[in-house]
Amino acid sequence: MDAMQQHMIDSYRAAQHGELPPPLPGRHDWAVARDVRDRRRFDAVMAGLPARRRWRTALRELFTSGHRPTSADSLDNSTPPGNSSPSGV
């Protein structure tokens, strides 16, 4: 019996008992894969190992300028060199 046949039987039983039918096979596969990845990252951190980033983030940083704005960049309100007053006079 394959997954689709099992789903049809489970749906029939749920209808007989007045319950909600189960989700379709494969509906939550990506969510499960993300949960497994997150659990591995958590276990790595708890073991003192570096947690790995997503491939997409790593590739974006590799192919962009390499400078990512930080909170320190947004807090930097200094005036340009040569201007001693904020008005520039």
Helices and strands as residue ranges (DSSP letters): H 3-17, H 29-46, H 55-63, H 71-75
